[in-house]
Structures are given as structure tokens and as C-alpha cells.
Amino acid sequence: MQEAVLNEDATNRGTKRKAEDSNLASQAPKRIKALDQDVVNKIAAGEIIVAPVHALKEMIENAVDAGSTSLEIVVKDGGLKLLQITDNGHGINKDDLPILCERFTTSKLKTFEDLTSIGTYGFRGEALASISHIAHLTITTKTADSSCAWRAHYADGRLTPAKPGQSAEPKPTAGRGGTQITVEDLFYNMASRRKAFRSPSEEYAKILEVVGRYAVHCIGVAFSCKKHGESAMGISTPSNASTVDSIRQIHGSAVANELIDFQVSDEKWGFKASGWTSSANYNVKKTTLLLFINHRSVESSAIKKAIEQSYSAYLPKGGHPFIYLSLDIDPQRVDVNVHPTKREVNFLNEEEIIESICTEISTKLSQVDTSRTFTTQSLLPSAKTPVPILSKIRSETPKSAQKNPPATPAKPWEYQLVRTDPQLRKITSMLPPSTNEASTSAPLSNTYLTSPREPTEYNYKTIKHLRASVRDSMHAGLTAVFASHTYVGLVDSNRRIVAIQGGVKLYLVDYGMVSNEYFYQLGLTDFGNFGAIRFETPLNLISLISIGVKHEKALENPEDEGVPWDTVPDMVATQLIASREMLLQYFSFEVSPEGELVTLPLLMKGYTPSLAKLPRFLMRLGPCVNWVDEEGCFHTFLRELASFYTPEQLPTGVLMGDDNQMGEADGTDEAEASLEARREDMSRVLEHVLFPAFRARLVATKGLLKGVVEVANLKGLYRVFERC
């Protein structure tokens, strides 16, 4: 009969029943009972000691509170099998050992009010008690006035004999000054908790992280941590190491070389903060924040997010900083007793304190990284460097010279000699000097600010494909001409034509077309690593685009019929503001959220594009850039940027209307002088900046063939003069 009742209960368990069917109304309510003290202690231990790393953290803090200057940590199986910490602190009195592992026994406070001025790591007296309930705990300690060390074993918060049948009282033993705490078989009586740990190596990594945190913060304390049975140290820092030395030892030289010191305090909010943070030249995929509040290692998502937000203006997208922050707050403003593992704390005026810290960090970053410099590389690294082609010249030699080459080099024909030397005196030096004071050989006095920042490599498939397209369209012969050419001079600034000599030939070159292609290739090569032209006063985007629209409307192009010109400035400005993060990261093109132009890309030193072309350039960024497709966006934006950098066409003379032909001679003279100065500056830039750059880095494509015309050949000239 009893079995039938049990089976019926098992069948109905877990099913929905009506109250009248379950007879619950007739049952008396269950009585509330106090839990057994052993159960209470194990529940508390499970909350305080969640993993081996939490047990170690509590023991490190106790050791530092004891005035230790050296901590040695030994770990086995991630701390589950063995976790041992040895310090050289003041030790524990023998008379205190019997109550050492009882809950709420501590030497750091006596009344609840003491929490408002607590200055130590520990205060509750629960750490060792919790460990003793879930592990086998052994403590060996020696004070300065003790003649020997004392060893005690603990289980469930009480002294226990080392072996059955022996006394539980502490035993005298040999030992050095300080305390050694040995924790064995952690969570031996909590099988489910022990099975939850993935691997010993993962727990060991967490232990190294915590030890590294305290090694950085605790100045004057030596830390060492290793696996049991191994001689190699996972972490080892000397007691005389500075904060930067400890960071270098634990986190590497890459971050230690880029650290910036900062300090900030405010008596109004009752805090003082100091620390080290990485400069904009260092970034990693994940933020590293070593946060100590009143010398206690804690976590704060609010502080972390605020600092990351401060760095967003300095680091590339996806980059994160390294920060060590020690925050001292008036103890009366801090509540440390809000988390079982003391991982979190609450403090007053949190938003104001965080804002002060982030402001100081931003100030330090702006002082260090006012600008950046990037190393350059040859255009399209996988392309081979063009070499001048000599086979064609050799094929034009007489056949008699080709049959049996003599042992000594034959004297070359005169029409094969290249009669130029860029180091010799030029014919232009024999002309009378210009009346304009501007020098045609001295560069403009521009100021460039640089910083030793390494370039960022963007291995995007789209960029690689665009570079490959340039390589595929390369014309070897024309590239060789530009790689070995000699600049002759400016022919026509209106039609943008210069003369160059390549080998024994003279060419007329459309430098506008060549410049456009060069700056496009430069944009591909230095993608994401441009310098920046910063305006002293940011320019209003809509105003600039409106000027470009006005100029475009005046041209009355039939293809633009029906274009809603009135809405163009707002549409283009909205698009640029929406894409400002991408533009800043890849092109150093900075637009403020308020719609102001802050910086433009700087493609090369010694040359600044004509700002008269800026309104039209900004206007074309709206309709002429493909903002949908990634490759199309990069290609079209770089083409528009190259067009903006292409030297402007200069008029042949000053254009005057009929009503300006009389009474404005002075204005005409000033305009003519200004135009002449622009021509001289253009001549200087072409000779000393652009064409030397073409010689070094240009990959001449087949499309440039229509912009290069051969006008003279030394061999042909010899034939002409031979007839004379």
C-alpha cells in the first residue's frame, strides 16, 4: 500500500493540479528552521571564494597588510591542487591561531564605524574561514619575538590534527619570519564547483593576472609566481622596481615605452588620482585597465567606458588603450562592503571624479600627440622597380659594331650621348632675376609637426585589388622615362605643360594628368596613414559647399539640368557628417559633429593644394563618391582627392571687364603681380617637389601615354643637321 502511494505521488509530481485535488489546503505550512552552522559556512564560502584566484587575492591582501616586502606564490593544477603563498611580514601570534579561521575574527576593525575610515585590504575576517570550509588549510607562521615557527592545520574553521589521533594544537617547527599559507584540494567537498573549471592553465592565467596587478601597484614589494615543480617563473618583480619597470616586466616593452604619467586631484570631491596611460602610438584589441581604489583592486565599468570614450578621438577604430589608475578617495566617501569578493566599491560624486580623470588624460594625450609621422614605402610594394630600357638604343647601333664586340668598350656614337647633368648650371641662371621677391628655388616656410608613430597596415582586399589594377595597367617604357628623367622647365602654366628629357629624347608632359595619377597612387600606398592639414579656425561645410554649388551653376552645364541645387549643400554636409569616423580613420579628413571642416589629408610635404579648389572638391564628394560599396568608395574618394591635389590651371593674363578698363591700373598691376607670383611658385613646386617625387615613386600607366608627347630625338636632330 505504501509503494502504491509513493508511485502515485511520483506520477503526479511536476504536473498541474487543482488545489482541491492535491489536498494542499489540509496540509500545515512548513516551519522555518535555522540552517546548520556548517551549511551556513559552506554557503558563505562559496560566495566569497568563487575560484582559486579569489582565494589568492585574499591571501595577497592579507600579506601586504602584514607589512610584507616579498611574496612567493606556488601553484599546482591552476590552484585547485595546491595554492601556497609565503611572505616575510610580521607573522601571527601563537595565541591567535585557535581563532584564526573562525568567521568574523579580524585585527583590522572593532566597531562598524571603523568601516568609514578603513585603510587596509581586509576587514571582515572571512577569507581564511571560508577557505578552511572548502579546502585543507595549513598555516606556518613566525613573529619577530618568537623563538620558533608554529604550524597549524584547519578544517571547517577550527584547528584539526595533521593526522588522526594527534593533537590539534599548533606544533613548533623550523621556519623563517613571516607566514606561509598552504591551501590544498580546493573545493574538494564541492564536486559541482570543481567540475565547472575548464582547465588548470586557464585558472593559472587568471592567477598571473591578479599577481601582475598587485605587482604593478605595490611599490616596494617583490612578487614571484610559478608552477609547482618548475624553475621558470611566471612573474618575477624585484622590490626596488618602479611602476614603469613592473609594467615593462609584466606587460612588455611595447606599452612601457609609450606610457604617459598623469595626476589629478580635487579637494571639493575628496579624491586624488595618479597613474600611467598609453599614448596614441599604442593600441590593442582589448582595453587593459588596472584600477585600484584606495589601494584595493576593483572593477568599474563606468570608469572603463569613460576612458575608452576619451581615447576614441586618438586611436584608430577598434584600438584600445592601457591604463594603470590609482584612485585615493576619502574613506568616508567610499563604501567597500558592497560585494562578497570586494570586487566592486561605491563612492560619492562618481560622475564628477570620472570626468576630472578623463579630462586630464585627454589633456595629456593632446600635448604628446599633436601630430604623427609615418614612414613611407615604395609605391605598390609587390611591383618591381622599373629599370631603363637599353636594348632599343643598342639595336640602333651599326651592325658592324654588333657582330664582333671589341675587348675594350667602343666609343659611343654622339647621338647616343645624354647631354644633360642635373648638377650643372642651368640656362635659367643666366637670365635676369625676377622683380618678385619670392625665390623660385627656396621652399615655402611651412611648419610640420611629427611624432614617431609606426604606420598602420590595412590589408583590405579592396585596397589590394585597387593596387593590383595599377600594376596591371603599368607601361614599362613610360615608367622608365619618368624614373630616369631630367626636368627641363615649365612650358605653359595655362595648359599645364612641362618639358622633360628622358634618355636622348625630349618630351612635353601634361603635368596635370600625371599629377592626378600620382596622387591617386600615393593615396593607395599611404592608405590610412596620411598626415593632416589642420585649420586654425574650422570652416563651415555648408558655406563652402554653397560656394562650389554657385560656381557649378554658373557653368550652365547641360548635363546638370534638373539638379536640385538648393538642397545639395545640406545633402552633402549630412553625408560627410554621417561618414566622419571612416573619413578620419582612413583619410585624416576630420569633420566635427557640428558640420565644420577641421582637417584635410596631407599627401606630401612641401606642397599644399590650391584652396581655391576646396569648395568644388567638397561639393563633388556627395554625388561623385560611391558611399555604398567599399571598393567603390575608396576608389572614387581617392580620385576626387587626387583631382583636388592636382595643380591648378593658371590664366595667361588678368581678365578685365569693360567697366574696369579705366581708373583701375593699380588693381590690375596687383593682380598681375599676384598671378606672376603664383606662376613662380608653381614652377618651383614642379621642379623641386612634384617631378622629383614622380621620379622616385610614379608607376606610369598606359592611360598617361596620351599626356606625354615626344618632340625631339637626338638621333633625329643629328640627321637634320647632317643635311645642313
Sequence and secondary structure as in RCSB ss.txt:
>XXXX:A:sequence
MQEAVLNEDATNRGTKRKAEDSNLASQAPKRIKALDQDVVNKIAAGEIIVAPVHALKEMIENAVDAGSTSLEIVV
KDGGLKLLQITDNGHGINKDDLPILCERFTTSKLKTFEDLTSIGTYGFRGEALASISHIAHLTITTKTADSSCAW
RAHYADGRLTPAKPGQSAEPKPTAGRGGTQITVEDLFYNMASRRKAFRSPSEEYAKILEVVGRYAVHCIGVAFSC
KKHGESAMGISTPSNASTVDSIRQIHGSAVANELIDFQVSDEKWGFKASGWTSSANYNVKKTTLLLFINHRSVES
SAIKKAIEQSYSAYLPKGGHPFIYLSLDIDPQRVDVNVHPTKREVNFLNEEEIIESICTEISTKLSQVDTSRTFT
TQSLLPSAKTPVPILSKIRSETPKSAQKNPPATPAKPWEYQLVRTDPQLRKITSMLPPSTNEASTSAPLSNTYLT
SPREPTEYNYKTIKHLRASVRDSMHAGLTAVFASHTYVGLVDSNRRIVAIQGGVKLYLVDYGMVSNEYFYQLGLT
DFGNFGAIRFETPLNLISLISIGVKHEKALENPEDEGVPWDTVPDMVATQLIASREMLLQYFSFEVSPEGELVTL
PLLMKGYTPSLAKLPRFLMRLGPCVNWVDEEGCFHTFLRELASFYTPEQLPTGVLMGDDNQMGEADGTDEAEASL
EARREDMSRVLEHVLFPAFRARLVATKGLLKGVVEVANLKGLYRVFERC
>XXXX:A:secstr
 HHHHHHHHHHHTTS   HHHHT TTS         HHHHHHHHHHHH  SHHHHHHHHHHHHHHTT SEEEEEE
EGGGTSEEEEEE S    GGGGGGTTSTT  SS SSGGGGGG  SS  SS HHHHHHHHSEEEEEEE TT SSEE
EEEEETTEE  SSTTS  S EEE   SEEEEEEESTTTT HHHHHT   HHHHHHHHHHHHHHHHHH TT EEEE
EETT  SEEEEE TT  HHHHHHHHH HHHHTTEEEEEEEETTTTEEEEEEEE TT  BSS EEEEEETTEE   
HHHHHHHHHHHTTTS TT B EEEEEEEE GGGEE  SSTTS   EETTHHHHHHHHHHHHHHHHHHH S  B  
   SSTTS       HHHHHTS HHHHHS  SS     GGGS    TTS  GGGGS   SSSS SSS        
 B        HHHHHHHHHHHHTB HHHHHHHHT EEEEEEETTTTEEEEEETTEEEEEEHHHHHHHHHHHHHHH
TTT  EEEEEEEEEEHHHHHHHHHHHHHHHT GGGTT  GGGHHHHHHHHHHHTHHHHHHHH  EE TTSEEEEE
EE STT    GGGHHHHHHHTTTSS SSSHHHHHHHHHHHHHHHHS     SS    GGGSSS HHHHHHHHHHH
HHHHHHHHHHIIIIIHHHHHHH   BGGGGGGEEEEEEHHHHHHHHHH 
